[in-house]
Amino acid sequence: MFRKLLSLILAALVAVAGFSAVATAAPISGSLTLDLVILPECDPLTGAFSNPQATRTILTFLGPSHDGDCSKVTGTWIKLEADLILTLSISGLDITSASTVTFKGLESEILRIVATIGALTVRTTLVFAPSITEIEITRSSGTLSTRYCVNYHSNFFGNGASPASDITPPFLDCPNADALLFFMVEDVGVFHPIIQNLGLAYAFDNARALDGPLYFMKKAVELNLNIAGLVLGIRGLFANVGSGMTPSFASGLVLSLEGQTVSGITVRAETWFGARQGLECFAECKPNQRVYGGIPVTSFTVQEEKLFIRNLTVAGITHNIRAEFQFFLGDNFGPGLTYFEWNQRFRVTPLNLSINNTMRFGGDLVPRFDFLITSFKAGDLTVTAVLYFYIASTGNFEAQLAEFVVSFDPPGVTVTSDLVLCSDGLFAGFCSGGVLEHDIYLSAAVGNFTFDARFIFFGLINNFAEVWFDVTYQLAPGVTMANSYVIDADALVAFSFSFTWKF
């Protein structure tokens, strides 16, 4: 282990030294990030957690199992990686290379090329990795919240070195809406980033998604042409959903047209041929190993149509509309209109209130869920209330104050209380005492230090669950060190050290 650690660090330093020498003669910029994440082997949160409220807990398939004895640490799980990003800029042409190196060697290589010629902008992405996982965007059946699922035709890893393996389970095949997969991929506050890092790495490594050599896995080409105020977009998607030995390519095409009126109203239409909304993960699905913008499917026919209307202002109220049409028959939705979203934003100036309301409709245009966000600011104090309007078990709509946030922001310090209340029809089985979760945030900056903490309670100020600590120190211009800890009521869950050098 030590030899691997030393070899990885030396390789990264040699590479940076070489690129630094080149940078003096060419317009090259970039960054090097070294991440060391450590998980004590007896961490109780890696086992099945007895409290069903703890959705942020790593499950047994995402880490070492808990033997029930945390009197001492008998071992550790260590994850070390280096991310090297280099950008070459030459007169309207940007070429960016993103390389990820771990104990297994070079884990992925992604090239992004952006060229601008007059009104035409061309973006190209090339990905080389040992595996590909295509994640489709779907929606939950109740509140129509955005969720993820693993697309059926890429539910394997063709690395040529081992039999086919996949990550379903633990994650779900489409069209099943998987909240865990969404929370593990996207930073929405459910999991700390280092827990996401460990969980995804373990899940993909356990599925042997990192064992093979690098193959060509993905190409995406996007052209945007501005003609008389109209922006015509063409996005071509090509993915190798076979193996390196026997490649099998799926292709898709997304056509878009966007324009803006004199009054500022933006209208955008998208037609998806042989492609659906989603993202593609490569290797262990780190943030720089994801390519958003859609996934190709095996049938090159019209799959989806989307319509966006933004900044439509009527009587001082700004309206945003999103409509999604599906032309394939899914288990839960389609064909036809599957989702409609109507957002309204306005200010009540005399009361200094900001109102943001979003209503979600199903394909039958029947309201399914609505959340209203009201914010009031006075000096350093900001108060935000979130109300849910949802269909209860009686079949009628009910209103519920779901979240109450108070933030105090004097110079240099920020204190925030985020109180999530029980919504009878949504969280009744997980609540006690009327409070689902109470998060207290502390943030401060002193000199070159930045300190952030989040205390998580499954009650008003009781049932302590976790605390997150994040400390950042700027050693020099462009050089930053960061340290993160996740601690629960019984033990240290995980911690990490990070070093970033921007040049």
C-alpha positions in Angstrom: 0.0 0.0 0.0 2.8 2.4 0.9 4.6 1.7 -2.3 1.5 2.3 -4.4 0.9 5.6 -2.4 4.5 6.7 -3.0 4.4 5.8 -6.7 1.2 7.7 -7.3 2.5 10.8 -5.6 5.8 10.7 -7.5 4.1 10.1 -10.8 1.8 13.1 -10.2 4.7 15.4 -9.2 6.8 14.4 -12.2 3.8 15.0 -14.5 3.2 18.5 -13.0 6.9 19.4 -13.2 6.9 18.4 -16.9 3.8 20.4 -17.7 5.0 23.4 -15.7 8.1 23.5 -17.9 5.9 23.3 -21.0 3.6 26.0 -19.6 6.4 28.6 -19.7 6.6 28.2 -23.5 2.9 27.7 -24.3 -0.5 29.2 -23.1 -1.3 26.3 -20.7 -3.2 26.6 -17.5 -4.7 24.0 -15.2 -4.8 22.4 -11.8 -3.6 19.4 -9.9 -5.7 18.0 -7.1 -4.6 15.2 -4.7 -7.3 13.6 -2.6 -6.8 11.2 0.3 -10.0 9.7 1.8 -9.8 7.4 4.8 -12.6 5.3 6.3 -12.1 3.5 9.6 -12.9 -0.2 9.1 -15.3 -0.4 12.1 -17.4 2.6 11.1 -20.9 1.7 12.2 -22.5 3.7 9.4 -21.3 1.3 6.8 -23.7 -1.3 8.0 -27.5 -1.3 8.0 -28.6 1.7 10.0 -31.4 1.2 12.5 -32.9 4.7 12.1 -34.8 4.9 8.8 -34.5 8.7 8.8 -30.7 8.4 8.1 -31.0 8.4 4.3 -27.4 9.8 4.1 -26.0 6.6 5.6 -23.8 4.4 3.5 -25.4 1.0 3.1 -23.6 -2.3 3.3 -23.0 -2.5 -0.4 -21.2 0.8 -0.4 -18.6 0.0 2.2 -17.1 -2.6 4.5 -19.6 -4.4 6.7 -19.8 -3.5 10.4 -18.8 -6.2 12.8 -20.5 -4.5 15.8 -17.2 -3.7 17.6 -15.8 -0.2 17.4 -13.7 -0.4 20.6 -10.7 0.1 18.4 -9.9 0.6 14.8 -8.6 -2.7 13.4 -8.0 -1.4 9.9 -8.6 1.4 7.4 -9.9 1.8 3.9 -7.9 4.3 1.9 -8.7 6.0 -1.4 -6.1 8.1 -3.0 -6.4 9.8 -6.4 -4.9 12.6 -8.4 -6.8 14.7 -10.9 -4.8 16.6 -13.4 -6.6 19.2 -15.6 -4.7 21.0 -18.4 -6.1 23.6 -20.8 -4.3 24.8 -23.9 -5.8 28.1 -25.3 -4.8 29.3 -28.7 -6.8 32.0 -30.5 -10.3 30.8 -30.2 -9.4 27.2 -29.6 -9.4 25.6 -26.1 -8.2 22.0 -25.6 -8.7 20.6 -22.1 -7.4 17.3 -20.8 -8.8 15.8 -17.6 -6.9 12.8 -16.2 -7.7 10.8 -13.1 -5.0 8.5 -11.6 -5.6 6.1 -8.7 -4.0 2.9 -7.3 -5.3 1.2 -10.4 -3.3 3.5 -12.6 -4.8 5.9 -15.2 -8.5 5.5 -14.5 -10.0 7.8 -17.2 -9.0 10.4 -19.8 -11.4 13.0 -21.0 -10.6 15.5 -23.8 -12.8 18.6 -24.3 -12.2 20.8 -27.3 -14.0 24.1 -27.8 -13.6 26.1 -31.0 -15.2 29.4 -31.9 -15.3 30.6 -35.5 -17.4 33.8 -35.9 -21.0 32.9 -34.9 -20.3 29.2 -34.8 -19.2 27.4 -31.6 -18.2 23.7 -31.7 -17.7 21.6 -28.6 -16.3 18.1 -28.7 -15.9 15.6 -25.9 -13.8 12.4 -26.2 -13.8 9.9 -23.3 -11.4 7.0 -22.7 -12.3 4.8 -19.8 -12.6 1.1 -18.7 -16.4 1.2 -18.4 -19.5 3.2 -19.1 -22.7 3.5 -17.2 -25.6 5.4 -18.7 -27.9 7.1 -16.2 -31.4 8.2 -17.3 -33.3 11.0 -15.7 -36.8 9.9 -14.5 -39.2 11.3 -11.9 -40.7 9.9 -8.7 -44.3 8.8 -8.9 -45.6 10.9 -6.0 -44.1 14.4 -6.2 -42.5 14.1 -9.7 -39.1 14.9 -8.2 -36.0 14.4 -10.4 -34.5 11.0 -9.9 -32.0 8.7 -11.7 -32.0 5.1 -12.9 -29.5 3.0 -14.8 -30.4 2.6 -18.5 -31.1 -1.0 -19.5 -28.8 -1.3 -22.5 -25.6 -0.2 -20.6 -26.2 -2.2 -17.5 -22.9 -4.0 -17.8 -19.2 -3.3 -18.1 -17.5 -4.7 -21.2 -13.9 -4.3 -20.0 -12.7 -7.4 -21.8 -11.0 -8.6 -18.7 -13.8 -10.1 -16.7 -17.4 -11.4 -17.2 -20.1 -8.8 -17.5 -21.0 -7.1 -14.2 -23.2 -4.2 -13.2 -24.4 -1.9 -10.4 -28.0 -3.0 -10.5 -28.3 -3.9 -7.6 -27.5 -1.9 -5.6 -29.0 0.8 -7.9 -32.2 0.4 -9.9 -32.7 -0.3 -13.6 -35.0 2.1 -15.5 -37.7 3.1 -15.3 -37.6 2.7 -11.5 -36.9 6.1 -9.9 -33.8 5.6 -7.7 -33.4 8.3 -5.0 -30.2 6.8 -3.6 -28.5 7.0 -6.9 -29.5 10.6 -7.4 -28.4 11.5 -3.9 -25.0 9.7 -4.4 -24.3 11.5 -7.7 -25.6 15.0 -7.1 -24.6 17.3 -4.3 -28.0 18.1 -2.9 -27.0 18.0 0.8 -28.0 14.4 1.6 -24.4 13.0 1.6 -21.2 14.7 2.3 -18.9 14.8 -0.9 -16.4 12.5 0.7 -19.1 10.0 1.5 -20.3 10.2 -2.2 -16.7 9.7 -3.2 -16.2 6.6 -1.1 -19.7 5.2 -1.9 -19.5 5.4 -5.6 -15.9 4.2 -5.7 -16.8 1.1 -3.7 -19.9 0.4 -5.7 -18.2 0.6 -9.1 -15.0 -1.2 -7.9 -17.1 -4.0 -6.4 -18.8 -4.3 -9.8 -15.3 -4.6 -11.5 -15.9 -1.5 -13.5 -12.4 -0.2 -12.9 -10.4 -3.4 -13.8 -10.0 -3.2 -17.5 -7.8 -1.0 -19.7 -9.0 2.3 -21.2 -11.1 2.1 -24.3 -12.8 4.7 -26.4 -16.2 5.0 -24.7 -17.8 8.3 -25.7 -17.9 11.1 -28.2 -20.2 14.1 -28.0 -20.1 16.9 -30.6 -22.2 20.1 -30.1 -22.6 22.9 -32.6 -24.2 26.2 -31.8 -24.9 28.7 -34.6 -26.2 32.2 -33.9 -28.3 33.5 -36.8 -30.1 36.8 -36.5 -30.8 36.3 -32.8 -31.8 32.6 -33.2 -29.4 29.9 -31.8 -29.5 26.6 -33.6 -28.0 23.8 -31.6 -27.0 20.3 -32.8 -25.7 17.8 -30.3 -24.4 14.4 -31.6 -24.0 11.6 -29.0 -21.9 8.4 -29.7 -21.3 5.8 -26.9 -19.6 2.4 -26.9 -22.1 0.3 -25.0 -20.3 -2.9 -26.0 -16.7 -3.8 -24.9 -13.3 -2.8 -26.0 -12.8 -6.2 -27.8 -16.2 -6.1 -29.5 -17.4 -2.5 -29.5 -21.1 -1.7 -30.1 -22.0 1.9 -30.7 -25.3 3.7 -29.9 -25.9 7.1 -31.4 -28.3 10.0 -30.7 -29.0 13.5 -31.9 -30.5 16.5 -30.1 -31.7 19.4 -32.2 -32.5 22.7 -30.4 -33.7 26.1 -31.4 -33.7 29.1 -29.0 -34.6 32.7 -29.5 -35.2 35.8 -27.4 -37.8 38.5 -27.9 -37.2 42.2 -27.5 -38.9 42.1 -24.1 -36.5 39.4 -22.9 -38.7 36.3 -23.2 -36.7 33.2 -24.1 -38.2 30.3 -26.0 -36.4 27.0 -26.5 -37.5 23.8 -28.2 -35.5 20.5 -28.2 -36.1 17.3 -30.2 -34.3 14.2 -29.1 -33.6 11.5 -31.8 -32.3 8.2 -30.4 -31.4 9.9 -27.1 -33.0 10.6 -23.8 -32.3 13.1 -21.0 -29.5 11.9 -18.6 -25.8 11.6 -18.1 -23.0 9.1 -18.7 -20.7 8.0 -15.9 -17.2 6.6 -16.6 -15.0 4.5 -14.3 -16.2 5.4 -10.7 -18.4 8.3 -11.7 -16.4 11.1 -10.0 -17.6 14.7 -10.9 -15.0 15.0 -13.6 -15.9 11.5 -15.0 -19.5 12.5 -15.9 -20.7 13.8 -19.2 -24.1 15.5 -19.1 -26.3 16.4 -22.0 -28.2 13.1 -22.8 -27.6 9.4 -23.4 -28.1 7.5 -26.7 -30.4 4.5 -26.9 -30.5 1.6 -29.3 -33.5 3.0 -31.4 -32.8 6.0 -33.6 -36.3 7.4 -33.4 -37.8 10.5 -31.8 -37.7 9.8 -28.1 -38.4 13.1 -26.4 -39.5 16.7 -27.1 -39.0 19.6 -24.7 -40.3 23.1 -24.6 -39.0 25.9 -22.4 -40.4 29.4 -21.9 -38.5 31.7 -19.6 -38.8 35.3 -18.3 -42.4 35.8 -19.4 -43.4 38.7 -17.2 -47.1 39.5 -16.7 -48.3 42.1 -14.1 -44.9 42.0 -12.4 -44.8 38.2 -12.1 -42.1 36.3 -14.0 -43.2 33.0 -15.4 -41.1 30.0 -16.4 -42.6 27.0 -18.1 -41.2 23.6 -18.9 -43.0 20.9 -20.8 -41.7 17.4 -21.6 -43.1 15.0 -24.2 -42.2 11.3 -24.4 -42.6 9.3 -27.6 -41.8 5.8 -26.2 -43.9 3.6 -24.0 -42.5 3.5 -20.5 -43.8 1.5 -17.5 -44.9 4.7 -15.7 -45.1 7.5 -18.3 -45.8 8.1 -22.0 -46.3 8.3 -24.8 -47.4 12.0 -25.0 -47.0 14.8 -22.4 -45.3 13.4 -19.3 -44.4 16.4 -17.3 -45.3 20.1 -17.0 -43.7 22.6 -14.7 -44.9 26.2 -14.0 -42.7 28.5 -12.0 -43.7 32.0 -10.8 -41.4 34.6 -9.2 -42.2 38.1 -7.9 -41.4 40.5 -5.1 -43.7 42.2 -2.6 -41.7 45.4 -2.3 -43.5 47.0 0.7 -42.9 43.9 2.8 -39.5 43.1 1.3 -40.6 39.6 0.4 -39.4 37.4 -2.4 -41.9 34.7 -3.6 -40.9 31.7 -5.7 -43.6 29.1 -6.5 -43.2 26.0 -8.5 -46.1 23.7 -9.5 -45.6 20.2 -11.0 -48.2 18.6 -13.3 -48.4 15.0 -14.6 -49.1 14.1 -18.2 -52.8 14.6 -17.6 -52.2 18.3 -16.5 -53.5 17.5 -13.1 -51.5 19.3 -10.3 -49.4 16.7 -8.4 -47.1 18.8 -6.2 -46.4 22.5 -5.4 -43.7 24.1 -3.3 -43.8 27.8 -2.3 -40.6 29.5 -1.2 -41.0 32.9 0.7 -37.9 34.9 1.7 -37.6 38.0 3.9 -34.4 39.9 4.4 -33.7 42.7 6.8 -30.1 43.7 7.2 -28.0 40.6 8.2 -31.1 38.5 8.9 -32.8 36.3 6.2 -35.9 34.2 6.9 -37.1 31.6 4.4 -40.3 29.5 4.7 -41.0 26.6 2.3 -44.6 25.3 2.0 -45.6 22.1 0.4 -49.0 21.5 -1.3 -49.5 17.8 -2.1 -52.1 15.2 -2.6 -52.9 13.5 0.8 -54.1 9.9 1.3 -57.7 11.3 1.2 -57.2 12.4 -2.4 -57.3 16.1 -1.5 -54.6 18.7 -1.6 -53.1 19.6 1.8 -50.8 22.5 2.7 -47.9 22.0 5.1 -45.1 24.3 6.3 -42.3 22.0 5.4 -39.1 24.0 6.0 -38.1 27.0 8.0 -34.7 28.6 7.5 -33.2 31.4 9.5 -29.8 32.8 8.5 -27.7 35.5 10.3 -24.9 36.9 8.2 -22.7 39.5 9.9 -19.3 40.3 8.4 -17.0 37.2 8.5 -19.5 34.8 10.1 -22.7 33.0 8.9 -25.1 31.1 11.2 -28.0 29.2 9.6 -30.8 27.1 11.2 -32.6 24.9 8.7 -35.6 23.2 10.3 -37.4 20.5 8.2 -40.8 19.7 9.5 -43.0 16.7 9.1 -45.4 16.6 6.2 -48.1 14.2 7.2 -48.7 12.7 3.8 -45.0 12.5 2.8 -42.9 11.7 5.9 -45.3 10.6 8.6 -43.5 7.2 9.0 -40.2 8.8 9.6 -41.0 11.8 11.9 -41.2 12.1 15.7 -42.2 15.2 17.5 -43.1 17.1 14.3 -39.5 17.5 13.2 -37.9 15.5 10.4 -34.4 17.1 10.6 -32.7 20.1 12.0 -29.5 21.3 10.5 -27.3 24.0 12.0 -24.7 25.6 9.8 -21.7 27.6 10.9 -19.3 29.3 8.5 -16.4 31.7 9.2 -13.4 33.1 7.5 -10.3 34.2 9.4 -7.3 35.3 7.3 -6.4 32.4 5.0 -8.7 30.0 6.9 -12.3 29.1 5.9 -14.3 27.0 8.3 -17.6 25.3 7.7 -19.6 23.0 10.0 -23.0 21.3 9.7 -24.7 19.8 12.7 -27.5 17.3 11.9 -30.3 16.4 14.3 -33.3 14.2 13.8 -35.2 16.3 16.2 -35.4 19.9 17.2 -32.2 19.8 19.2 -32.0 16.1 20.1 -31.3 12.8 18.3 -27.9 14.0 17.1 -27.0 12.2 13.8 -23.9 13.7 12.3 -21.6 16.6 12.1 -19.6 17.7 9.0 -16.4 19.8 9.4 -14.7 21.4 6.4 -11.6 23.5 6.8 -9.8 25.2 3.9 -6.4 26.9 4.1 -4.8 28.9 1.3 -1.1 28.3 1.6 -0.2 30.7 -1.3 -1.9 32.2 -4.4 -3.3 29.2 -6.3 -2.3 26.7 -3.6 -5.1 25.4 -1.3 -5.3 22.6 1.3 -8.6 21.3 2.6 -9.6 18.9 5.4 -13.0 17.3 5.9 -14.5 15.1 8.6 -17.8 13.3 8.9 -18.5 12.2 12.5 -21.7 10.5 13.8 -22.8 10.1 17.4 -20.5 7.1 18.0 -17.5 7.2 15.8 -15.5 8.9 13.0 -17.2 8.0 9.8 -14.6 9.3 7.3 -12.1 12.1 6.8 -10.1 13.4 3.9 -7.2 15.6 3.0 -7.0 17.5 -0.3 -4.3 19.5 -2.0 -5.0 21.7 -5.0 -2.6 23.7 -7.1 -3.8 26.0 -9.8 -1.3 27.2 -12.3 
